Amino acid sequence: MRFDVFTIFPSMFSGFLNESILKRAQQQGLIEIALHNIRDWATDKHRTVDDTPYGGGPGMVMMAPPIVRAVESVLGEELATTPIVLLSPSGELFTQDVARELARYRRLALICGRYEGIDDRVRIVLAARELSIGDYVLTGGELAAAVVIDVVSRLVPGVIDPESLAEESHSSGLLEYPQYTRPPVFRGLGVPEILLSGNHAKIAEWRRMMALCRTKARRPDLLARAPLTERDRALLERCPPDPFAHLGPVYDETEGEPRATD
Ligand code: ADE
């Protein structure tokens, strides 16, 4: 999948995109990220990309012509078949469902806003979809575009082990169950005994229950939309009083129980 990012700060992306999983995905040719400086499509000698808002008010607005020229010239014949996303706090919410939808395309264009926003005619002329990554205001769309690239890239076949994708938060419409690894006791806190039992059916049931209970406690909005079976409803009846409290045994460290190194 190819991402074309339109920004006035291309260097903001270098550290983030060139490490870890996204670095490997690019090296393997699974994803490609092309950064385009919108100023390269300005026409005056100061390379101006913003101006004062019509109607008055504070700040500056990003001008339509340089952005539209940039996107049209980079996408060329693929303009009509490539989804164009405009990052802005006024957009529809970017969710895992939206990410799955975008991951079906072979190319995605992302336009990063700055200042007080982008001339609304950009959205109209490019038939762009305006997306927000959450109900807060960033200093610009660059971080939001990096978030979209990260989330969509994970869904590109080959980037992440499919088994990890299936189990994680949001893939089933629920939050994830709690995870543990060595040491077996840390600061007096043990691991829920069921996870040490080797009984895979019981472990799967406990994990499903915890995913359901945690979602109910923290994100009832997600639980209301999640597809639940009769079994799920029965598991919800067995939720611990506080599913975010520690769930394993607690050892009194003064009574000679094994003390973990930390
Ligand atoms: N630009 C500024 N804030 C933003 C947000 N929350 N999401 C997307 N783009 C933004």
Residues whose N, C-alpha, C, O or C-beta is under 5 A from the ligand:
A	BS01	ADE	L87 S88 P89 L131 S132 I133 G134 Y136 V137 L138 G140 G141 A144
